[in-house]
Amino acid sequence: MPPRFVLASRSPRRRQILELAGWPFDVQESQADETIAPGTPPDEAVQLLARRKVEAVAPSVPDAYVLGADTIVVCDGRLLGKPRTEEEAFAMLRLLSGRTHDVWTGVAIALPHGSITSFAEKTAVTFWELDDEEIAAYIATGEPMDKAGAYGIQGRAALFVKRIEGDYLTVVGLPLSRTVRELRRLGWPPA
């Protein structure tokens, strides 16, 4: 019997992306600490958070491959996670308006009874200039409140995007093509 595959995430977007890979998996939500020390470089921050998610879930499924991921937005050296208030969401979107920012997603993979490996992917996203009414209307939908940088590129914020350079799915929350290649290198799916 092949080992289980477990996604350590509560994100419906990550579930949808992973379904594109075409293999069965279980979901086990991670309750990992998502705080990072100030000054942590973005590529290290997302890998650290992804590893914490995997480390929180892997002990309960020692025979499984466990995948965790985390995404942050970086603009002017500021790491933008999920907004805590509508005011914070507004400030984030105002900062991103008319500018290019980086979206980093870190992925960690725990092997059955084994080690954890991780990597980070970056995609540059450029927004059109946004007026205050556009931002307020978007915030009123509630969509930005559970997303890094206060927007979901796969949702209504698609209207804000002028250009992306890199993997679109990195921005959504899981760089699938790189993830699948890493998993193959690590022996998944088993023969």
N, C-alpha and C positions, 0 to 999 in steps of 0.2 A: 504494500500500500504506500503510495507516494506521500511525502510529508505535506502537511497543511500549509496554506499560505494565508497570512493574516495581515490585514491593513490596520495599523494602529492610528486611526483617525476618525473623528466624528464628521468630517467634511463630506457633504454629499457630492461636491464637485470632484474630490479625489476618488470617491467610489465610482462615479461615472467615467472618469478618465481610465481608471484601472480596468473597468469592464471592457474597454476597447482592446485590451491585451488578449482577451478571449479565454482566460482560464478561471476556474472557480476560486473564490477566496471568501474568507470570513472577515467580519469587521469587529474589532474590539477597541472601544474608545480608550484613549490614554488620558490619564489625569495628571500628566507630567507638569512640572513647574515650567512656565514659559517666560520667566524673567531672565534677562541677560545683563551682564555688567556693562556699564557705560564704556564706550571706547572699543568694544569688541568689533572687529572688522565684520562686514556683512556676510561674507562667505563662511567665516567661522561661526557666526551667530546662528545662521540657519542650519548648519550641520549639527551644532551643539543641541539646538532645540529638537531636531529630528532624532538625534541619538537618544535624548531623554525620553521621547515618546516610545521608541523601540525598547529601551531599557525598562520602562514601566510595564510593558506588555509581555515581553519575551519570557520572563520567568513563569508566567502562567500557561505558556504554550511552548515548552522547551523543545518539542519535536517539530516546530514550524519555522518556515521562513517568515520573518516579520518585517514589514515595511512601514516606515514613518516618514513624514515630510513636514516642512514648515516653510512659510513664505513671508518675506518682508519687502517693503518698498524703501528705496533709498533716494533721497533728493537733497542736494547740498550737504552731503555727509550725514544727514539726519536719517535715522532708522525709523520708519513709520510702520507700526504694527496695526492692530485693530483699534479703531477709535473707541474711547470709553463713553463719550458724550456726543451729541449732535454738534455742539460747538467745536469739539476737537475734529470731528469729521469735516466740518466746514473749513477749518484752518488747513487741514491736510489737502483738501481739494483745491483751495485757493493757492497753496504752495505749488501744486502740480500744474496748475493752469498755464497753458502756453509754453510748457517746458518739457524737457526730456528727463526722465528719471530711470533708475534701474530697478528691476524686480528680480530678487534672488529667491530661489527655492532650493532648500537643502533636502537631501534624501538620505536616509539611513536604512540599512538592511542588516538584520540579524540572521545568521545562519542557524540551522537546527543544532542545538547543543554546542554552539560555537561563537565565533567572533562577530563583531559588528564592523561594517564598512560604510563609508559615507562619501558623498560628493555634493557639490553645489553647482547650479547653473544660473546664468544671468541673462536677462533679456532687457533691452532698452525700449522704453515706451515714451512716445511723444504725444502730449495732449494738445488739442486746439485751445485757444483762449476761451475760458469759461466766464460767463457773467454770473453775478450773485444769484439771479433768479434761476438759472440752470442748476446751480449747485444746490440751492434751497429745495427745488423741486425734486432733485435726485435724492437728497437726504430724506425728504418726506416719504419716499417709497420704503424706507427702512433697509434697503439693500446694502448700503455701505457699512452698516454697523458690525458686521461679523467678518470683515475683509481687511486684509493688510492694505494700508494706504487709503482706506475708505472707499474702495471701488472694486467692482467685479467686471472685468473686461468681457466676460461671457454674458453679462446682463445688460442693463440699460446704459451702463457706462461705456459700452461699445460706441455710443454716439460721441464720446469725448476723444476717441483715439484717432490721431492723425497718422501715426506710423508706428510700427514695431520692428525691431531688429533682433532676431533671435527666435527661440521656440515659443510659440503662442501658449502652449500648454504649461510652460514654466510660469507664465503670468497667471494662469488659471489655478495652478497649485501643484502640478506634478509633471515634470518633464518626462513624458512617457517613453519616447524613443531612447533616450539615454538610460532611463531606468531599466527598460527591457534588456538593453545590451549589457548593463551591469549584472542583471540577474542571470543572463545566459552565461556570462563569465564565471559566475558563482555556482553554476550547476542547476539553475531553474530554467525551464521545467525539467523534472527528472525524466529519464528515459522510460 
